[in-house]
Amino acid sequence: MAKKVITFGEVMMRLSPPGYSKFSQATSLELVYGGGGANVAISCAYLGMKAAHVTRFPDNALGKAATQFLRKHWLNTEHVFYGGDMIGKYFLEKGAVHRASEVIYEREGSSFSQLKPSMVDWEEVLKDADWFHWTGITPAISEGTAMCCLEAIKTANRMGITVSGDINSRLNMWKYGKSMQEVMPDLVQHCDIVITSRYGIRNMFGLGEDGCKFRDSAKLLMKAFPRIKKVVGKNRKSVSASHQQIQGKMWNGEEYIKTEMLNITHVIDRVGTGDAFAAGLVYGLLHYEEDIQALSFASAACALKHTVPGDVNLVSRENVISLMDGNTSGSLRR
């Protein structure tokens, strides 16, 4: 029977000038939808898992169009809620070669930001689930979404469901009166798997000195929060906006593991690559016995997302395994 993953977070409209045009050149904008949790769920669905996403949209044509997008990509939308007036948006100008991409957000006051814990029956949402995943962006949006996320995590703990958190967060998003240093520890202490960086560990929890290695920071995080079984991250080298190199890494409490570096010589779309890594990790840890296999699957999924336009990784399990096996040619398949 296929494994089932539940994710939670905001889904936004993504609006971009066609191709690699700058905002000042645009006379039209391309529209897709995306958001950290939904990106993970959709990626898992394309890998062959059962997947559902919990979010909130305005009860209007835009909210219904966003819901249709989730359904189109194999997600169960039974736990999509409606209310409020606005869907969150972000505007993306895609960079190329030596010109960086640029993102402008419009999400304050969105329908999702007004979500309250009383609106979600998490025991009903999580029944029959094998995994619950959240991102550090969700508790940064509002106090209500932070409380809702904590309730989801605690419910998953009671139900024996594995919890993963991709906890790297954006400092400039915390605008509702609480800092990430106040909020994140309560959430992270209930996690089984944490995706982060040594910078995230230091900034959120004050653990590790400047220049501390990832494995040492991970050890400190696991000591502070004993429930955590694995701390996972990735090394990214940006040769240019069009040329990236990716390597997965993990401290599992016993050993430090790294994958081979994957070379992505022509980036189509970098947005959502971290979510593709997280989805690959969820799939890998549920389906492989060895951590290095799970980590290699995550890294390969992340690398492949750089070749897919839009927020979401639409590659199959077979695509990922082919890259894991060393097939980097991209030759025509017939």
Secondary structure, 3 states (H helix, E strand, C coil): CCCEEEEECCCEEEEECCCCCCHHHCCCCEEEEECHHHHHHHHHHHCCCEEEEEEEECCCHHHHHHHHHHHHCCCECCCEEECCCCCCEEEEECCECCECCEEEEECCCCCHHHCCHHHCCHHHHHCCCCEEEEECCHHHHCHHHHHHHHHHHHHHHHCCCEEEEECCCCHHHCCCCCCHHHHHHHHHCCCCEEECCHHHHHHHHCCCCCCCCHHHHHHHHHHHCCCCCEEEEEEEEEEECCEEEEEEEEECCCCEEECCCEEECCCCCCCCHHHHHHHHHHHHHHHCCCHHHHHHHHHHHHHHHCCCCCCCCCCCHHHHHHHHCCCCCCCCCC
